[in-house]
Amino acid sequence: MLRPGGQSARQETSRAGPAFWMFGALITAGAFWISGGHSLFRELNVLASQQPQQVLQLVDVTSRVERQGDNAMLIVDGAALNGGDGLVLLPPISINVLTENGSTTRYFLGTNTQHLGPGARFPFSSRLVAPREGIKSVSVTFHTS
């Protein structure tokens, strides 16, 4: 029935609010996840792990003690090698000297934030005063903070 002033017989109903749509989206996402959607994310992690490998290693490391006058010098030589297929930032190199009495002294070689390309080498050599207690072992590692 027509009424004057454009009023209708039925009262207009309000549309659903944002809470209704958020709840609907949550229910839809939950149904997707339960029905196997989670397996898509597992596959994405596998694809992400197949990115270029950055393998940084220390190679050809040697250490020896040489006498120079009254002093004994510990000489450590070696190289850092990027065996991966991407550019990598070279961290500082740590030389750890374990003495015969069990104390450890650490020396750090700076690398000036050198970047190594694939297959590149960074040779290093260090001359240190050998401890008077004697040297039990020498280890060379990358210093990561």
N, CA, C and O atoms as CSV, one atom per row, in Angstrom:
chain,resi,resn,atom,element,x,y,z
A,1,MET,N,N,0.838,-1.159,0.000
A,1,MET,CA,C,0.000,0.000,0.000
A,1,MET,C,C,0.900,1.245,0.000
A,1,MET,O,O,1.923,1.290,0.683
A,2,LEU,N,N,0.509,2.209,-0.751
A,2,LEU,CA,C,1.280,3.440,-0.855
A,2,LEU,C,C,0.909,4.374,0.274
A,2,LEU,O,O,-0.253,4.469,0.671
A,3,ARG,N,N,1.903,5.053,0.777
A,3,ARG,CA,C,1.671,6.024,1.842
A,3,ARG,C,C,2.283,7.343,1.439
A,3,ARG,O,O,3.246,7.376,0.673
A,4,PRO,N,N,1.756,8.388,1.926
A,4,PRO,CA,C,2.294,9.700,1.566
A,4,PRO,C,C,3.676,9.922,2.197
A,4,PRO,O,O,3.954,9.391,3.272
A,5,GLY,N,N,4.527,10.689,1.549
A,5,GLY,CA,C,5.845,11.042,2.086
A,5,GLY,C,C,6.890,9.967,1.859
A,5,GLY,O,O,7.965,10.055,2.454
A,6,GLY,N,N,6.649,8.985,1.058
A,6,GLY,CA,C,7.623,7.959,0.743
A,6,GLY,C,C,7.826,6.943,1.841
A,6,GLY,O,O,8.813,6.209,1.785
A,7,GLN,N,N,6.972,6.847,2.827
A,7,GLN,CA,C,7.115,5.852,3.888
A,7,GLN,C,C,6.562,4.534,3.389
A,7,GLN,O,O,5.558,4.530,2.677
A,8,SER,N,N,7.155,3.453,3.723
A,8,SER,CA,C,6.673,2.138,3.309
A,8,SER,C,C,6.011,1.446,4.479
A,8,SER,O,O,6.162,1.850,5.632
A,9,ALA,N,N,5.280,0.406,4.165
A,9,ALA,CA,C,4.568,-0.331,5.201
A,9,ALA,C,C,5.556,-1.112,6.070
A,9,ALA,O,O,5.356,-1.261,7.276
A,10,ARG,N,N,6.596,-1.592,5.457
A,10,ARG,CA,C,7.603,-2.349,6.240
A,10,ARG,C,C,8.669,-1.394,6.739
A,10,ARG,O,O,9.054,-0.457,6.040
A,11,GLN,N,N,9.124,-1.626,7.903
A,11,GLN,CA,C,10.205,-0.820,8.440
A,11,GLN,C,C,11.525,-1.373,7.896
A,11,GLN,O,O,11.701,-2.590,7.839
A,12,GLU,N,N,12.466,-0.490,7.492
A,12,GLU,CA,C,13.733,-0.959,6.947
A,12,GLU,C,C,14.544,-1.630,8.036
A,12,GLU,O,O,14.594,-1.164,9.174
A,13,THR,N,N,15.185,-2.745,7.662
A,13,THR,CA,C,16.059,-3.439,8.616
A,13,THR,C,C,17.481,-2.942,8.420
A,13,THR,O,O,17.882,-2.626,7.299
A,14,SER,N,N,18.239,-2.872,9.492
A,14,SER,CA,C,19.616,-2.408,9.381
A,14,SER,C,C,20.506,-3.534,8.861
A,14,SER,O,O,20.235,-4.712,9.099
A,15,ARG,N,N,21.556,-3.166,8.157
A,15,ARG,CA,C,22.488,-4.159,7.622
A,15,ARG,C,C,23.378,-4.659,8.745
A,15,ARG,O,O,23.476,-4.045,9.807
A,16,ALA,N,N,24.030,-5.797,8.485
A,16,ALA,CA,C,24.902,-6.408,9.494
A,16,ALA,C,C,26.097,-5.493,9.768
A,16,ALA,O,O,26.600,-4.839,8.854
A,17,GLY,N,N,26.547,-5.445,11.003
A,17,GLY,CA,C,27.654,-4.602,11.403
A,17,GLY,C,C,29.010,-5.278,11.198
A,17,GLY,O,O,29.073,-6.423,10.750
A,18,PRO,N,N,30.097,-4.571,11.527
A,18,PRO,CA,C,31.439,-5.115,11.322
A,18,PRO,C,C,31.706,-6.364,12.164
A,18,PRO,O,O,32.466,-7.233,11.736
A,19,ALA,N,N,31.113,-6.473,13.326
A,19,ALA,CA,C,31.326,-7.657,14.159
A,19,ALA,C,C,30.799,-8.911,13.468
A,19,ALA,O,O,31.413,-9.975,13.555
A,20,PHE,N,N,29.669,-8.790,12.787
A,20,PHE,CA,C,29.109,-9.923,12.056
A,20,PHE,C,C,30.068,-10.392,10.971
A,20,PHE,O,O,30.298,-11.592,10.823
A,21,TRP,N,N,30.628,-9.459,10.216
A,21,TRP,CA,C,31.527,-9.819,9.121
A,21,TRP,C,C,32.853,-10.357,9.635
A,21,TRP,O,O,33.425,-11.258,9.022
A,22,MET,N,N,33.355,-9.829,10.743
A,22,MET,CA,C,34.597,-10.348,11.344
A,22,MET,C,C,34.388,-11.790,11.819
A,22,MET,O,O,35.249,-12.647,11.621
A,23,PHE,N,N,33.247,-12.045,12.441
A,23,PHE,CA,C,32.941,-13.387,12.898
A,23,PHE,C,C,32.828,-14.345,11.715
A,23,PHE,O,O,33.319,-15.473,11.777
A,24,GLY,N,N,32.188,-13.901,10.647
A,24,GLY,CA,C,32.066,-14.722,9.441
A,24,GLY,C,C,33.425,-15.029,8.823
A,24,GLY,O,O,33.672,-16.159,8.400
A,25,ALA,N,N,34.306,-14.037,8.767
A,25,ALA,CA,C,35.644,-14.246,8.221
A,25,ALA,C,C,36.442,-15.205,9.099
A,25,ALA,O,O,37.194,-16.033,8.584
A,26,LEU,N,N,36.288,-15.102,10.409
A,26,LEU,CA,C,36.979,-15.995,11.337
A,26,LEU,C,C,36.511,-17.435,11.164
A,26,LEU,O,O,37.332,-18.353,11.158
A,27,ILE,N,N,35.214,-17.643,11.024
A,27,ILE,CA,C,34.662,-18.981,10.815
A,27,ILE,C,C,35.170,-19.555,9.486
A,27,ILE,O,O,35.530,-20.730,9.416
A,28,THR,N,N,35.199,-18.734,8.442
A,28,THR,CA,C,35.677,-19.189,7.124
A,28,THR,C,C,37.162,-19.565,7.187
A,28,THR,O,O,37.557,-20.609,6.668
A,29,ALA,N,N,37.980,-18.724,7.817
A,29,ALA,CA,C,39.415,-19.019,7.932
A,29,ALA,C,C,39.633,-20.282,8.755
A,29,ALA,O,O,40.491,-21.095,8.411
A,30,GLY,N,N,38.881,-20.462,9.825
A,30,GLY,CA,C,39.007,-21.674,10.644
A,30,GLY,C,C,38.653,-22.927,9.863
A,30,GLY,O,O,39.337,-23.943,9.978
A,31,ALA,N,N,37.593,-22.866,9.072
A,31,ALA,CA,C,37.199,-24.022,8.255
A,31,ALA,C,C,38.274,-24.332,7.222
A,31,ALA,O,O,38.576,-25.499,6.969
A,32,PHE,N,N,38.856,-23.289,6.622
A,32,PHE,CA,C,39.937,-23.488,5.655
A,32,PHE,C,C,41.142,-24.141,6.321
A,32,PHE,O,O,41.735,-25.067,5.768
A,33,TRP,N,N,41.503,-23.662,7.505
A,33,TRP,CA,C,42.678,-24.192,8.220
A,33,TRP,C,C,42.469,-25.667,8.579
A,33,TRP,O,O,43.355,-26.492,8.355
A,34,ILE,N,N,41.314,-25.993,9.128
A,34,ILE,CA,C,41.027,-27.364,9.554
A,34,ILE,C,C,40.956,-28.313,8.356
A,34,ILE,O,O,41.360,-29.471,8.466
A,35,SER,N,N,40.452,-27.845,7.227
A,35,SER,CA,C,40.288,-28.728,6.067
A,35,SER,C,C,41.575,-28.913,5.262
A,35,SER,O,O,41.540,-29.497,4.179
A,36,GLY,N,N,42.703,-28.430,5.769
A,36,GLY,CA,C,43.975,-28.691,5.105
A,36,GLY,C,C,44.748,-27.458,4.713
A,36,GLY,O,O,45.812,-27.581,4.106
A,37,GLY,N,N,44.276,-26.304,5.022
A,37,GLY,CA,C,44.981,-25.073,4.680
A,37,GLY,C,C,46.338,-24.954,5.351
A,37,GLY,O,O,47.242,-24.298,4.833
A,38,HIS,N,N,46.475,-25.595,6.512
A,38,HIS,CA,C,47.748,-25.535,7.229
A,38,HIS,C,C,48.878,-26.179,6.430
A,38,HIS,O,O,50.040,-25.807,6.597
A,39,SER,N,N,48.552,-27.141,5.562
A,39,SER,CA,C,49.602,-27.805,4.781
A,39,SER,C,C,50.208,-26.863,3.753
A,39,SER,O,O,51.349,-27.070,3.341
A,40,LEU,N,N,49.488,-25.844,3.329
A,40,LEU,CA,C,50.051,-24.860,2.402
A,40,LEU,C,C,51.194,-24.089,3.055
A,40,LEU,O,O,52.194,-23.788,2.404
A,41,PHE,N,N,51.050,-23.773,4.324
A,41,PHE,CA,C,52.095,-23.030,5.015
A,41,PHE,C,C,53.335,-23.889,5.236
A,41,PHE,O,O,54.450,-23.368,5.219
A,42,ARG,N,N,53.166,-25.179,5.441
A,42,ARG,CA,C,54.303,-26.087,5.578
A,42,ARG,C,C,55.088,-26.105,4.269
A,42,ARG,O,O,56.319,-26.100,4.286
A,43,GLU,N,N,54.384,-26.126,3.129
A,43,GLU,CA,C,55.052,-26.110,1.837
A,43,GLU,C,C,55.776,-24.794,1.600
A,43,GLU,O,O,56.836,-24.781,0.974
A,44,LEU,N,N,55.224,-23.680,2.090
A,44,LEU,CA,C,55.905,-22.399,1.956
A,44,LEU,C,C,57.210,-22.389,2.732
A,44,LEU,O,O,58.192,-21.808,2.271
A,45,ASN,N,N,57.242,-23.023,3.907
A,45,ASN,CA,C,58.472,-23.104,4.690
A,45,ASN,C,C,59.525,-23.928,3.966
A,45,ASN,O,O,60.710,-23.599,4.022
A,46,VAL,N,N,59.116,-24.984,3.294
A,46,VAL,CA,C,60.058,-25.801,2.532
A,46,VAL,C,C,60.641,-24.990,1.388
A,46,VAL,O,O,61.841,-25.072,1.125
A,47,LEU,N,N,59.812,-24.204,0.699
A,47,LEU,CA,C,60.302,-23.367,-0.394
A,47,LEU,C,C,61.255,-22.298,0.128
A,47,LEU,O,O,62.251,-21.990,-0.528
A,48,ALA,N,N,60.969,-21.733,1.285
A,48,ALA,CA,C,61.843,-20.703,1.852
A,48,ALA,C,C,63.194,-21.281,2.240
A,48,ALA,O,O,64.209,-20.591,2.146
A,49,SER,N,N,63.223,-22.533,2.673
A,49,SER,CA,C,64.489,-23.140,3.077
A,49,SER,C,C,65.334,-23.544,1.885
A,49,SER,O,O,66.494,-23.916,2.066
A,50,GLN,N,N,64.801,-23.486,0.672
A,50,GLN,CA,C,65.550,-23.842,-0.518
A,50,GLN,C,C,66.223,-22.631,-1.151
A,50,GLN,O,O,66.616,-22.683,-2.316
A,51,GLN,N,N,66.359,-21.550,-0.404
A,51,GLN,CA,C,67.044,-20.368,-0.893
A,51,GLN,C,C,68.541,-20.647,-0.937
A,51,GLN,O,O,68.987,-21.652,-0.383
A,52,PRO,N,N,69.338,-19.780,-1.587
A,52,PRO,CA,C,70.772,-20.016,-1.718
A,52,PRO,C,C,71.446,-20.241,-0.361
A,52,PRO,O,O,71.185,-19.532,0.611
A,53,GLN,N,N,72.305,-21.233,-0.329
A,53,GLN,CA,C,73.031,-21.568,0.895
A,53,GLN,C,C,74.229,-20.625,1.049
A,53,GLN,O,O,74.910,-20.305,0.075
A,54,GLN,N,N,74.469,-20.195,2.271
A,54,GLN,CA,C,75.641,-19.391,2.573
A,54,GLN,C,C,76.481,-20.171,3.569
A,54,GLN,O,O,76.220,-20.155,4.772
A,55,VAL,N,N,77.490,-20.852,3.050
A,55,VAL,CA,C,78.318,-21.709,3.883
A,55,VAL,C,C,79.678,-21.039,4.036
A,55,VAL,O,O,80.462,-20.965,3.090
A,56,LEU,N,N,79.937,-20.559,5.228
A,56,LEU,CA,C,81.203,-19.905,5.536
A,56,LEU,C,C,82.010,-20.853,6.403
A,56,LEU,O,O,81.521,-21.333,7.425
A,57,GLN,N,N,83.244,-21.125,6.000
A,57,GLN,CA,C,84.064,-22.067,6.762
A,57,GLN,C,C,85.514,-21.613,6.803
A,57,GLN,O,O,85.968,-20.841,5.960
A,58,LEU,N,N,86.219,-22.106,7.793
A,58,LEU,CA,C,87.648,-21.831,7.931
A,58,LEU,C,C,88.402,-23.010,7.325
A,58,LEU,O,O,88.108,-24.165,7.631
A,59,VAL,N,N,89.372,-22.715,6.468
A,59,VAL,CA,C,90.130,-23.771,5.798
A,59,VAL,C,C,91.620,-23.488,5.913
A,59,VAL,O,O,92.039,-22.353,6.140
A,60,ASP,N,N,92.411,-24.544,5.751
A,60,ASP,CA,C,93.881,-24.467,5.737
A,60,ASP,C,C,94.443,-23.766,6.975
A,60,ASP,O,O,95.409,-23.009,6.876
A,61,VAL,N,N,93.847,-24.014,8.130
A,61,VAL,CA,C,94.299,-23.377,9.371
A,61,VAL,C,C,95.490,-24.156,9.922
A,61,VAL,O,O,95.420,-25.369,10.124
A,62,THR,N,N,96.575,-23.440,10.160
A,62,THR,CA,C,97.768,-24.033,10.769
A,62,THR,C,C,98.243,-23.120,11.892
A,62,THR,O,O,98.040,-21.907,11.853
A,63,SER,N,N,98.875,-23.721,12.884
A,63,SER,CA,C,99.476,-22.932,13.961
A,63,SER,C,C,100.814,-23.557,14.310
A,63,SER,O,O,100.980,-24.776,14.269
A,64,ARG,N,N,101.754,-22.708,14.651
A,64,ARG,CA,C,103.086,-23.178,15.027
A,64,ARG,C,C,103.724,-22.170,15.967
A,64,ARG,O,O,103.325,-21.006,16.004
A,65,VAL,N,N,104.703,-22.614,16.716
A,65,VAL,CA,C,105.444,-21.743,17.623
A,65,VAL,C,C,106.850,-21.604,17.062
A,65,VAL,O,O,107.516,-22.593,16.758
A,66,GLU,N,N,107.290,-20.350,16.932
A,66,GLU,CA,C,108.635,-20.058,16.458
A,66,GLU,C,C,109.339,-19.190,17.477
A,66,GLU,O,O,108.723,-18.340,18.120
A,67,ARG,N,N,110.626,-19.407,17.617
A,67,ARG,CA,C,111.439,-18.590,18.527
A,67,ARG,C,C,111.977,-17.396,17.764
A,67,ARG,O,O,112.515,-17.539,16.666
A,68,GLN,N,N,111.830,-16.219,18.350
A,68,GLN,CA,C,112.397,-15.001,17.797
A,68,GLN,C,C,113.140,-14.313,18.928
A,68,GLN,O,O,112.563,-13.560,19.713
A,69,GLY,N,N,114.418,-14.588,18.990
A,69,GLY,CA,C,115.225,-14.077,20.092
A,69,GLY,C,C,114.837,-14.797,21.375
A,69,GLY,O,O,114.841,-16.027,21.417
A,70,ASP,N,N,114.504,-14.050,22.419
A,70,ASP,CA,C,114.102,-14.625,23.696
A,70,ASP,C,C,112.612,-14.925,23.762
A,70,ASP,O,O,112.154,-15.557,24.714
A,71,ASN,N,N,111.850,-14.486,22.772
A,71,ASN,CA,C,110.401,-14.649,22.788
A,71,ASN,C,C,109.960,-15.802,21.900
A,71,ASN,O,O,110.550,-16.068,20.853
A,72,ALA,N,N,108.906,-16.478,22.348
A,72,ALA,CA,C,108.264,-17.490,21.518
A,72,ALA,C,C,107.027,-16.844,20.896
A,72,ALA,O,O,106.236,-16.207,21.592
A,73,MET,N,N,106.867,-17.010,19.592
A,73,MET,CA,C,105.744,-16.415,18.874
A,73,MET,C,C,104.832,-17.531,18.359
A,73,MET,O,O,105.288,-18.519,17.785
A,74,LEU,N,N,103.540,-17.342,18.582
A,74,LEU,CA,C,102.531,-18.247,18.043
A,74,LEU,C,C,102.075,-17.664,16.712
A,74,LEU,O,O,101.603,-16.528,16.652
A,75,ILE,N,N,102.217,-18.445,15.649
A,75,ILE,CA,C,101.836,-17.992,14.315
A,75,ILE,C,C,100.652,-18.831,13.861
A,75,ILE,O,O,100.725,-20.059,13.807
A,76,VAL,N,N,99.559,-18.146,13.535
A,76,VAL,CA,C,98.322,-18.805,13.091
A,76,VAL,C,C,98.001,-18.297,11.693
A,76,VAL,O,O,97.850,-17.094,11.481
A,77,ASP,N,N,97.898,-19.225,10.737
A,77,ASP,CA,C,97.575,-18.896,9.354
A,77,ASP,C,C,96.343,-19.675,8.928
A,77,ASP,O,O,96.067,-20.747,9.467
A,78,GLY,N,N,95.612,-19.151,7.978
A,78,GLY,CA,C,94.443,-19.851,7.447
A,78,GLY,C,C,93.677,-18.962,6.498
A,78,GLY,O,O,94.162,-17.916,6.066
A,79,ALA,N,N,92.468,-19.396,6.181
A,79,ALA,CA,C,91.620,-18.627,5.275
A,79,ALA,C,C,90.165,-18.909,5.606
A,79,ALA,O,O,89.816,-19.995,6.067
A,80,ALA,N,N,89.324,-17.915,5.365
A,80,ALA,CA,C,87.874,-18.088,5.445
A,80,ALA,C,C,87.392,-18.268,4.015
A,80,ALA,O,O,87.809,-17.537,3.116
A,81,LEU,N,N,86.516,-19.240,3.807
A,81,LEU,CA,C,86.032,-19.573,2.468
A,81,LEU,C,C,84.518,-19.542,2.442
A,81,LEU,O,O,83.856,-20.122,3.302
A,82,ASN,N,N,83.972,-18.853,1.435
A,82,ASN,CA,C,82.525,-18.857,1.232
A,82,ASN,C,C,82.216,-19.987,0.259
A,82,ASN,O,O,82.411,-19.842,-0.948
A,83,GLY,N,N,81.736,-21.110,0.781
A,83,GLY,CA,C,81.399,-22.265,-0.041
A,83,GLY,C,C,79.977,-22.243,-0.537
A,83,GLY,O,O,79.535,-23.193,-1.183
A,84,GLY,N,N,79.244,-21.176,-0.252
A,84,GLY,CA,C,77.851,-21.083,-0.678
A,84,GLY,C,C,77.720,-20.433,-2.033
A,84,GLY,O,O,78.706,-20.232,-2.742
A,85,ASP,N,N,76.488,-20.106,-2.386
A,85,ASP,CA,C,76.246,-19.500,-3.686
A,85,ASP,C,C,75.670,-18.091,-3.575
A,85,ASP,O,O,74.971,-17.628,-4.477
A,86,GLY,N,N,75.966,-17.412,-2.468
A,86,GLY,CA,C,75.503,-16.043,-2.280
A,86,GLY,C,C,76.559,-15.211,-1.580
A,86,GLY,O,O,77.529,-15.747,-1.043
A,87,LEU,N,N,76.371,-13.906,-1.587
A,87,LEU,CA,C,77.263,-12.979,-0.902
A,87,LEU,C,C,77.056,-13.097,0.600
A,87,LEU,O,O,75.917,-13.167,1.063
A,88,VAL,N,N,78.150,-13.120,1.374
A,88,VAL,CA,C,78.035,-13.292,2.821
A,88,VAL,C,C,78.961,-12.302,3.532
A,88,VAL,O,O,80.055,-12.003,3.053
A,89,LEU,N,N,78.506,-11.804,4.673
A,89,LEU,CA,C,79.291,-10.897,5.503
A,89,LEU,C,C,80.227,-11.728,6.380
A,89,LEU,O,O,79.786,-12.648,7.068
A,90,LEU,N,N,81.499,-11.405,6.353
A,90,LEU,CA,C,82.504,-12.146,7.117
A,90,LEU,C,C,82.573,-11.608,8.546
A,90,LEU,O,O,82.918,-10.442,8.742
A,91,PRO,N,N,82.248,-12.440,9.560
A,91,PRO,CA,C,82.349,-11.979,10.954
A,91,PRO,C,C,83.806,-11.967,11.406
A,91,PRO,O,O,84.660,-12.545,10.734
A,92,PRO,N,N,84.105,-11.318,12.533
A,92,PRO,CA,C,85.470,-11.362,13.069
A,92,PRO,C,C,85.893,-12.806,13.350
A,92,PRO,O,O,85.058,-13.682,13.576
A,93,ILE,N,N,87.194,-13.027,13.329
A,93,ILE,CA,C,87.754,-14.359,13.558
A,93,ILE,C,C,88.327,-14.398,14.965
A,93,ILE,O,O,89.023,-13.473,15.386
A,94,SER,N,N,88.032,-15.471,15.691
A,94,SER,CA,C,88.480,-15.626,17.072
A,94,SER,C,C,89.535,-16.725,17.143
A,94,SER,O,O,89.317,-17.838,16.663
A,95,ILE,N,N,90.687,-16.402,17.751
A,95,ILE,CA,C,91.742,-17.387,17.989
A,95,ILE,C,C,91.755,-17.651,19.484
A,95,ILE,O,O,91.993,-16.744,20.281
A,96,ASN,N,N,91.498,-18.904,19.862
A,96,ASN,CA,C,91.434,-19.293,21.271
A,96,ASN,C,C,92.652,-20.141,21.596
A,96,ASN,O,O,92.868,-21.198,21.003
A,97,VAL,N,N,93.448,-19.661,22.551
A,97,VAL,CA,C,94.676,-20.349,22.939
A,97,VAL,C,C,94.482,-20.917,24.343
A,97,VAL,O,O,94.296,-20.169,25.303
A,98,LEU,N,N,94.528,-22.253,24.455
A,98,LEU,CA,C,94.420,-22.944,25.743
A,98,LEU,C,C,95.830,-23.262,26.215
A,98,LEU,O,O,96.592,-23.929,25.514
A,99,THR,N,N,96.175,-22.782,27.407
A,99,THR,CA,C,97.518,-23.015,27.937
A,99,THR,C,C,97.577,-24.333,28.696
A,99,THR,O,O,96.549,-24.951,28.973
A,100,GLU,N,N,98.771,-24.746,29.021
A,100,GLU,CA,C,98.980,-26.006,29.751
A,100,GLU,C,C,98.343,-25.974,31.144
A,100,GLU,O,O,97.979,-27.025,31.672
A,101,ASN,N,N,98.202,-24.792,31.746
A,101,ASN,CA,C,97.592,-24.727,33.083
A,101,ASN,C,C,96.065,-24.579,33.029
A,101,ASN,O,O,95.427,-24.448,34.074
A,102,GLY,N,N,95.468,-24.598,31.822
A,102,GLY,CA,C,94.013,-24.589,31.696
A,102,GLY,C,C,93.374,-23.244,31.429
A,102,GLY,O,O,92.161,-23.185,31.233
A,103,SER,N,N,94.134,-22.162,31.413
A,103,SER,CA,C,93.540,-20.860,31.123
A,103,SER,C,C,93.433,-20.663,29.605
A,103,SER,O,O,94.216,-21.210,28.829
A,104,THR,N,N,92.449,-19.871,29.218
A,104,THR,CA,C,92.214,-19.614,27.798
A,104,THR,C,C,92.352,-18.125,27.529
A,104,THR,O,O,91.822,-17.294,28.265
A,105,THR,N,N,93.073,-17.804,26.464
A,105,THR,CA,C,93.206,-16.429,26.012
A,105,THR,C,C,92.595,-16.352,24.623
A,105,THR,O,O,92.860,-17.199,23.770
A,106,ARG,N,N,91.772,-15.328,24.402
A,106,ARG,CA,C,91.110,-15.151,23.106
A,106,ARG,C,C,91.651,-13.913,22.412
A,106,ARG,O,O,91.782,-12.847,23.013
A,107,TYR,N,N,91.956,-14.077,21.153
A,107,TYR,CA,C,92.401,-12.979,20.308
A,107,TYR,C,C,91.393,-12.846,19.168
A,107,TYR,O,O,90.915,-13.848,18.636
A,108,PHE,N,N,91.076,-11.614,18.797
A,108,PHE,CA,C,90.090,-11.388,17.744
A,108,PHE,C,C,90.745,-10.668,16.567
A,108,PHE,O,O,91.434,-9.661,16.731
A,109,LEU,N,N,90.509,-11.213,15.390
A,109,LEU,CA,C,90.988,-10.592,14.165
A,109,LEU,C,C,89.804,-9.900,13.491
A,109,LEU,O,O,88.814,-10.545,13.146
A,110,GLY,N,N,89.912,-8.612,13.311
A,110,GLY,CA,C,88.851,-7.882,12.623
A,110,GLY,C,C,88.889,-8.171,11.129
A,110,GLY,O,O,89.956,-8.404,10.561
A,111,THR,N,N,87.742,-8.156,10.508
A,111,THR,CA,C,87.659,-8.420,9.070
A,111,THR,C,C,87.136,-7.207,8.305
A,111,THR,O,O,86.876,-7.298,7.105
A,112,ASN,N,N,86.981,-6.081,8.981
A,112,ASN,CA,C,86.522,-4.834,8.364
A,112,ASN,C,C,85.220,-5.021,7.599
A,112,ASN,O,O,85.048,-4.476,6.508
A,113,THR,N,N,84.322,-5.777,8.165
A,113,THR,CA,C,83.014,-6.082,7.555
A,113,THR,C,C,83.153,-6.427,6.070
A,113,THR,O,O,82.397,-5.955,5.221
A,114,GLN,N,N,84.134,-7.255,5.798
A,114,GLN,CA,C,84.403,-7.736,4.439
A,114,GLN,C,C,83.251,-8.622,3.967
A,114,GLN,O,O,82.733,-9.429,4.740
A,115,HIS,N,N,82.853,-8.479,2.716
A,115,HIS,CA,C,81.852,-9.348,2.107
A,115,HIS,C,C,82.569,-10.326,1.187
A,115,HIS,O,O,83.446,-9.936,0.416
A,116,LEU,N,N,82.194,-11.588,1.271
A,116,LEU,CA,C,82.787,-12.606,0.411
A,116,LEU,C,C,81.750,-13.092,-0.591
A,116,LEU,O,O,80.630,-13.445,-0.223
A,117,GLY,N,N,82.135,-13.104,-1.846
A,117,GLY,CA,C,81.264,-13.641,-2.883
A,117,GLY,C,C,81.373,-15.158,-2.912
A,117,GLY,O,O,82.177,-15.736,-2.181
A,118,PRO,N,N,80.579,-15.801,-3.739
A,118,PRO,CA,C,80.620,-17.259,-3.846
A,118,PRO,C,C,82.015,-17.750,-4.241
A,118,PRO,O,O,82.583,-17.290,-5.232
A,119,GLY,N,N,82.558,-18.676,-3.469
A,119,GLY,CA,C,83.872,-19.250,-3.752
A,119,GLY,C,C,85.044,-18.381,-3.360
A,119,GLY,O,O,86.188,-18.787,-3.567
A,120,ALA,N,N,84.814,-17.197,-2.799
A,120,ALA,CA,C,85.900,-16.282,-2.447
A,120,ALA,C,C,86.568,-16.715,-1.149
A,120,ALA,O,O,85.951,-17.334,-0.282
A,121,ARG,N,N,87.859,-16.369,-1.039
A,121,ARG,CA,C,88.662,-16.678,0.155
A,121,ARG,C,C,89.124,-15.378,0.802
A,121,ARG,O,O,89.357,-14.376,0.126
A,122,PHE,N,N,89.252,-15.418,2.125
A,122,PHE,CA,C,89.801,-14.305,2.883
A,122,PHE,C,C,90.970,-14.872,3.688
A,122,PHE,O,O,90.753,-15.446,4.755
A,123,PRO,N,N,92.210,-14.723,3.198
A,123,PRO,CA,C,93.349,-15.270,3.934
A,123,PRO,C,C,93.664,-14.410,5.158
A,123,PRO,O,O,93.478,-13.194,5.136
A,124,PHE,N,N,94.137,-15.049,6.219
A,124,PHE,CA,C,94.539,-14.315,7.413
A,124,PHE,C,C,95.803,-14.933,7.988
A,124,PHE,O,O,96.106,-16.105,7.766
A,125,SER,N,N,96.528,-14.112,8.731
A,125,SER,CA,C,97.742,-14.561,9.401
A,125,SER,C,C,97.896,-13.704,10.648
A,125,SER,O,O,97.688,-12.491,10.607
A,126,SER,N,N,98.258,-14.335,11.745
A,126,SER,CA,C,98.400,-13.610,12.997
A,126,SER,C,C,99.667,-14.052,13.714
A,126,SER,O,O,99.997,-15.238,13.743
A,127,ARG,N,N,100.365,-13.095,14.285
A,127,ARG,CA,C,101.565,-13.338,15.082
A,127,ARG,C,C,101.262,-12.903,16.506
A,127,ARG,O,O,100.971,-11.733,16.758
A,128,LEU,N,N,101.330,-13.843,17.431
A,128,LEU,CA,C,100.994,-13.569,18.831
A,128,LEU,C,C,102.144,-14.003,19.726
A,128,LEU,O,O,102.864,-14.951,19.411
A,129,VAL,N,N,102.312,-13.310,20.835
A,129,VAL,CA,C,103.302,-13.739,21.820
A,129,VAL,C,C,102.757,-15.001,22.499
A,129,VAL,O,O,101.656,-14.993,23.049
A,130,ALA,N,N,103.531,-16.068,22.454
A,130,ALA,CA,C,103.097,-17.342,23.041
A,130,ALA,C,C,103.103,-17.230,24.560
A,130,ALA,O,O,104.001,-16.613,25.131
A,131,PRO,N,N,102.107,-17.823,25.220
A,131,PRO,CA,C,102.086,-17.775,26.681
A,131,PRO,C,C,103.271,-18.553,27.273
A,131,PRO,O,O,103.702,-19.565,26.721
A,132,ARG,N,N,103.782,-18.064,28.399
A,132,ARG,CA,C,104.935,-18.707,29.055
A,132,ARG,C,C,104.592,-20.072,29.625
A,132,ARG,O,O,105.465,-20.926,29.781
A,133,GLU,N,N,103.289,-20.276,29.943
A,133,GLU,CA,C,102.858,-21.550,30.519
A,133,GLU,C,C,102.889,-22.681,29.503
A,133,GLU,O,O,102.778,-23.848,29.877
A,134,GLY,N,N,103.035,-22.359,28.245
A,134,GLY,CA,C,103.008,-23.364,27.184
A,134,GLY,C,C,101.617,-23.435,26.562
A,134,GLY,O,O,100.632,-23.010,27.164
A,135,ILE,N,N,101.555,-23.965,25.380
A,135,ILE,CA,C,100.297,-24.040,24.638
A,135,ILE,C,C,99.834,-25.488,24.572
A,135,ILE,O,O,100.566,-26.374,24.130
A,136,LYS,N,N,98.610,-25.709,25.018
A,136,LYS,CA,C,98.005,-27.044,24.943
A,136,LYS,C,C,97.253,-27.213,23.623
A,136,LYS,O,O,97.379,-28.244,22.964
A,137,SER,N,N,96.463,-26.193,23.233
A,137,SER,CA,C,95.732,-26.267,21.968
A,137,SER,C,C,95.418,-24.857,21.472
A,137,SER,O,O,95.411,-23.883,22.224
A,138,VAL,N,N,95.157,-24.800,20.162
A,138,VAL,CA,C,94.757,-23.561,19.504
A,138,VAL,C,C,93.535,-23.880,18.654
A,138,VAL,O,O,93.544,-24.836,17.878
A,139,SER,N,N,92.485,-23.078,18.801
A,139,SER,CA,C,91.308,-23.253,17.951
A,139,SER,C,C,90.943,-21.912,17.329
A,139,SER,O,O,91.103,-20.855,17.941
A,140,VAL,N,N,90.447,-21.983,16.095
A,140,VAL,CA,C,90.079,-20.784,15.360
A,140,VAL,C,C,88.610,-20.931,14.962
A,140,VAL,O,O,88.214,-21.935,14.370
A,141,THR,N,N,87.806,-19.913,15.296
A,141,THR,CA,C,86.368,-19.934,14.994
A,141,THR,C,C,85.938,-18.551,14.517
A,141,THR,O,O,86.705,-17.589,14.569
A,142,PHE,N,N,84.705,-18.475,14.055
A,142,PHE,CA,C,84.121,-17.171,13.761
A,142,PHE,C,C,83.508,-16.622,15.037
A,142,PHE,O,O,82.856,-17.353,15.783
A,143,HIS,N,N,83.715,-15.340,15.289
A,143,HIS,CA,C,83.169,-14.716,16.485
A,143,HIS,C,C,81.803,-14.128,16.139
A,143,HIS,O,O,81.702,-13.151,15.397
A,144,THR,N,N,80.764,-14.737,16.688
A,144,THR,CA,C,79.410,-14.228,16.480
A,144,THR,C,C,78.882,-13.735,17.819
A,144,THR,O,O,79.006,-14.410,18.841
A,145,SER,N,N,78.303,-12.569,17.794
A,145,SER,CA,C,77.811,-11.967,19.043
A,145,SER,C,C,76.461,-12.515,19.421
A,145,SER,O,O,75.898,-12.121,20.442
